[in-house]
Amino acid sequence: MIPLAILSAVSIFIFFERLWMIRKAMEPDNKFLNRIRDMIYEGRVEQAIQLCRNRNTPIARMIEKGITQLGRPINDIKNSIENVGNLEISRLESGLPFLATTAGGAPMIGFLGTVIGMVEAFMNMANAGGAVDMSVLSSGMYTAMITTVGGLVVGIPAYFGYNYLVTRIEKLVFQMEANTMAFIDMISYEN
């Protein structure tokens, strides 16, 4: 049960920490790109870069990279933004493999406890000889059942939490792509 408790605590921490990061990254700012466009058109590139740094979101970091590449061919700018986007997605997904592993591994640890409990019950039966008392069997059965329940109690929320976070990241990736396309369109009209 101790490994399951540790897996549970770490999974809860990762879930809420990632959820907070994703929510922060998805904070809407409908005027962000408009302000960037105005600054670029007015030649205030350094102020546009500073606005991106103040915003401190994956989208802002991608746009910042695009601004620093202004004057280069559009394909170079797209590639630079995509590279930053890939790094941002990797950052957002950190910790998710642990949740996925916990979702699959915790029930297995619980089943291991089940097998150990059953072995204990049968060993107690063998040691009792011909007179089998229910109390002898019940301790092993209790160990078997409680570890199974523990494994499922840890694994099921980890599974749902993992899938929820993956879905939220997919939505954020869509936002990142939409903002990138809008930025590319914006600077394409300038050229």
MOCORWO-V750291 format. One record per run of one state. SS is the DSSP state (helix for helix, strand for strand, loop for the rest). FROM is the first residue (numbers start at 1). LEN is the number of residues. If there is no record, write none. Layout:
# MOCORWO-V750291
ss & from & len
SS & FROM & LEN
SS & FROM & LEN
This chain:
# MOCORWO-V750291
ss & from & len
loop & 1 & 1
helix & 2 & 24
loop & 26 & 6
helix & 32 & 10
loop & 42 & 3
helix & 45 & 11
loop & 56 & 2
helix & 58 & 11
loop & 69 & 5
helix & 74 & 19
loop & 93 & 3
helix & 96 & 33
loop & 129 & 5
helix & 134 & 57
loop & 191 & 1
